[in-house]
């Protein structure tokens, strides 16, 4: 268990960016998969891992084929900053559309086939929407990016992560980290009636459901005997100064741009997210302990602090139901899918009293993997603004109290 003292990003960097740990990561050829490695928090985490001596397997959208070389070039630069002209890790890039579960499933299989051992999985793909948009499969884009794609990728890489735990390549075990809203979101109470938000979609429900489902799914994985050596973390990054908000209407976009400079840098965020988990495990230090209410999931705050706010306030049967719904969402040819059960999402679709839903184009910005969409109604956009403002106020208050 970690100390109650919260270290700064600078202190964490000093503690772990040492020649001994750099050489250990490189010589063991430790491998880290990072989803959404082309921008924002994902890019910062990928760069920091490369700097630390890890071989980074970067995942992201590359519709034009122009991102791969740029991403790999930046990763190589980070490795050279640590190792100079010495031998450096050889990084890789896999193109993936996280809005397609079939694509996520296939890429996971491709990675395991080429890399039978994986030591780290970091997932940051996401969006903030003010209206519901659907994938080609008919699922909500936000839930797909924040939940379905994350669990599908983690599930697909489990054999390689289990192998890392078996070989004890990391002193305290491999780490699976979903950076979203650990300890911050509320429980989504209507999940039994409307799991996929077909009838009860709102900005708040979408945010709460994604975080709530992350808690449940990764706690389920943490509870399984085969995964006992793996650390599952659901983390909240706090208010970050990145480039999201491009798709908002002009008024909301200006508000976001005005507030962003007050946020934490993506590089500092990466230090907090990785230092207290992945680098701690590499060095044999303690990492945040699982919540006393969970079966193994670690809920972590924006500075690596253990948080007691965990949404496991339901029965084991709920966990089983939620996990089965996840299994039903996997591609039909996935061997882990239970083909004896009717697809729960098909059932929901048939029962949807609204009939055909909004199927506007996905509107995704080509500039990065963390997007924010406009196009919602004024009430939802005001809610987003209020959430941003309240979140920032809460973060600033914590910063002042910790100084």
ZIKA-V995526 format. One record per residue. RES is the residue in one letter. SS is DSSP state (@ for helix, = for strand, . for the rest). PSI is psi in whole degrees, -180 to 180 (* if undefined). Layout:
RES&SS&PSI ; RES&SS&PSI
This chain:
X&.&142 ; X&.&164 ; X&.&155 ; X&.&-10 ; X&.&128 ; X&.&117 ; X&.&150 ; X&.&166 ; X&@&-39 ; X&@&-41 ; X&@&-40 ; X&@&-43 ; X&@&-43 ; X&@&-38 ; X&@&-38 ; X&@&-19 ; X&.&68 ; X&.&156 ; X&@&-39 ; X&@&-48 ; X&@&-35 ; X&@&-48 ; X&@&-37 ; X&@&-48 ; X&@&-42 ; X&@&-46 ; X&@&-32 ; X&.&-8 ; X&.&49 ; X&.&137 ; X&=&133 ; X&=&125 ; X&=&127 ; X&=&120 ; X&=&138 ; X&.&48 ; X&.&8 ; X&.&-9 ; X&.&166 ; X&@&-143 ; X&@&-40 ; X&@&-44 ; X&@&-44 ; X&@&-40 ; X&@&-42 ; X&@&-44 ; X&@&-42 ; X&@&-38 ; X&@&-40 ; X&@&-40 ; X&@&-30 ; X&.&-4 ; X&.&2 ; X&.&150 ; X&=&118 ; X&=&127 ; X&=&96 ; X&=&135 ; X&=&142 ; X&=&173 ; X&.&142 ; X&.&65 ; X&.&-28 ; X&.&-8 ; X&.&11 ; X&.&-12 ; X&@&-35 ; X&@&-55 ; X&@&-39 ; X&@&-42 ; X&@&-46 ; X&@&-36 ; X&@&-43 ; X&@&-38 ; X&@&-41 ; X&@&-39 ; X&@&-42 ; X&@&-40 ; X&@&-40 ; X&@&-30 ; X&@&-31 ; X&@&-36 ; X&@&-7 ; X&.&-129 ; X&.&0 ; X&.&174 ; X&.&131 ; X&.&159 ; X&.&154 ; X&.&106 ; X&.&162 ; X&=&161 ; X&=&134 ; X&=&125 ; X&=&134 ; X&.&141 ; X&.&104 ; X&.&-8 ; X&.&-9 ; X&.&112 ; X&@&-32 ; X&@&-39 ; X&@&-44 ; X&@&-45 ; X&@&-44 ; X&@&-42 ; X&@&-40 ; X&@&-44 ; X&@&-41 ; X&@&-39 ; X&@&-48 ; X&@&-37 ; X&@&-40 ; X&@&-31 ; X&.&90 ; X&.&-16 ; X&.&125 ; X&.&136 ; X&.&-24 ; X&=&139 ; X&=&120 ; X&=&126 ; X&=&122 ; X&.&2 ; X&.&141 ; X&=&-176 ; X&=&163 ; X&=&121 ; X&.&150 ; X&.&3 ; X&.&158 ; X&.&131 ; X&.&145 ; X&=&149 ; X&.&176 ; X&.&-23 ; X&.&-2 ; X&.&13 ; X&.&157 ; X&=&132 ; X&@&-40 ; X&@&-47 ; X&@&-35 ; X&@&-46 ; X&@&-44 ; X&@&-23 ; X&@&-67 ; X&@&-48 ; X&@&-33 ; X&@&-47 ; X&@&-38 ; X&@&-42 ; X&@&-46 ; X&@&-44 ; X&@&-40 ; X&@&-30 ; X&@&-1 ; X&@&-44 ; X&@&-40 ; X&@&-34 ; X&@&-40 ; X&@&-36 ; X&@&-40 ; X&@&-43 ; X&@&-41 ; X&@&-39 ; X&@&-7 ; X&.&47 ; X&.&-32 ; X&.&134 ; X&.&-40 ; X&.&18 ; X&.&160 ; X&.&163 ; X&=&131 ; X&=&119 ; X&=&124 ; X&=&112 ; X&=&106 ; X&.&-82 ; X&.&34 ; X&.&123 ; X&.&2 ; X&.&-43 ; X&.&162 ; X&.&169 ; X&.&140 ; X&.&109 ; X&.&-11 ; X&.&21 ; X&.&-30 ; X&.&-30 ; X&.&-33 ; X&.&74 ; X&.&-43 ; X&.&12 ; X&.&37 ; X&.&-29 ; X&.&-27 ; X&.&33 ; X&.&134 ; X&.&167 ; X&@&-46 ; X&@&-46 ; X&@&-39 ; X&@&-42 ; X&@&-46 ; X&@&-42 ; X&@&-44 ; X&@&-46 ; X&@&-42 ; X&@&-45 ; X&@&-34 ; X&@&-46 ; X&@&-51 ; X&@&-46 ; X&@&-46 ; X&@&-25 ; X&@&-35 ; X&@&-47 ; X&@&-40 ; X&@&-27 ; X&@&-14 ; X&.&135 ; X&@&-38 ; X&@&-18 ; X&@&12 ; X&.&-27 ; X&.&1 ; X&.&137 ; X&=&120 ; X&=&123 ; X&=&131 ; X&=&112 ; X&=&153 ; X&.&123 ; X&.&-14 ; X&.&-167 ; X&.&119 ; X&=&141 ; X&=&90 ; X&.&-167 ; X&.&19 ; X&.&164 ; X&.&8 ; X&.&-26 ; X&=&4 ; X&.&163 ; X&.&160 ; X&@&-41 ; X&@&-51 ; X&@&-36 ; X&@&-41 ; X&@&-39 ; X&@&-45 ; X&@&-45 ; X&@&-35 ; X&@&-37 ; X&@&-27 ; X&@&-41 ; X&.&-18 ; X&.&-11 ; X&.&170 ; X&=&147 ; X&=&155 ; X&@&-32 ; X&@&-41 ; X&@&-39 ; X&@&-43 ; X&@&-39 ; X&@&-44 ; X&@&-43 ; X&@&-44 ; X&@&-37 ; X&@&-40 ; X&.&-1 ; X&.&-74 ; X&@&-50 ; X&@&-32 ; X&@&-43 ; X&@&-41 ; X&@&-40 ; X&@&-6 ; X&.&14 ; X&.&167 ; X&.&151 ; X&.&165 ; X&.&137 ; X&.&151 ; X&.&152 ; X&.&144 ; X&.&-19 ; X&.&-7 ; X&.&175 ; X&.&9 ; X&.&-14 ; X&.&136 ; X&=&118 ; X&=&123 ; X&=&139 ; X&.&-176 ; X&.&-12 ; X&.&22 ; X&.&9 ; X&.&144 ; X&=&134 ; X&.&139 ; X&.&-12 ; X&.&101 ; X&.&136 ; X&.&34 ; X&.&64 ; X&.&50 ; X&.&174 ; X&.&163 ; X&@&-33 ; X&@&-32 ; X&@&-43 ; X&@&-45 ; X&@&-43 ; X&@&-46 ; X&@&-43 ; X&@&-37 ; X&@&-36 ; X&@&-40 ; X&@&-42 ; X&@&-38 ; X&@&-23 ; X&@&-13 ; X&.&156 ; X&.&148 ; X&.&-29 ; X&.&4 ; X&.&127 ; X&.&-18 ; X&.&-7 ; X&.&138 ; X&.&100 ; X&.&-5 ; X&.&-12 ; X&.&138 ; X&.&141 ; X&.&121 ; X&@&-30 ; X&@&-33 ; X&@&-40 ; X&@&-46 ; X&@&-40 ; X&@&-40 ; X&@&-29 ; X&@&-2 ; X&.&111 ; X&.&-13 ; X&.&-10 ; X&.&-150 ; X&.&134 ; X&.&177 ; X&.&117 ; X&.&38 ; X&.&159 ; X&.&157 ; X&.&-16 ; X&.&23 ; X&.&137 ; X&.&139 ; X&.&0 ; X&.&-16 ; X&.&176 ; X&.&-13 ; X&=&105 ; X&=&159 ; X&=&135 ; X&=&146 ; X&.&-161 ; X&.&-1 ; X&.&178 ; X&.&166 ; X&@&-36 ; X&@&-45 ; X&@&-38 ; X&@&-37 ; X&@&-36 ; X&@&-43 ; X&@&-45 ; X&@&-42 ; X&@&-41 ; X&@&-44 ; X&@&-46 ; X&@&-47 ; X&@&-39 ; X&@&-42 ; X&@&-43 ; X&@&-43 ; X&@&-43 ; X&@&-44 ; X&@&-39 ; X&@&-43 ; X&@&-40 ; X&@&-43 ; X&@&-43 ; X&@&-31 ; X&@&-10 ; X&.&*
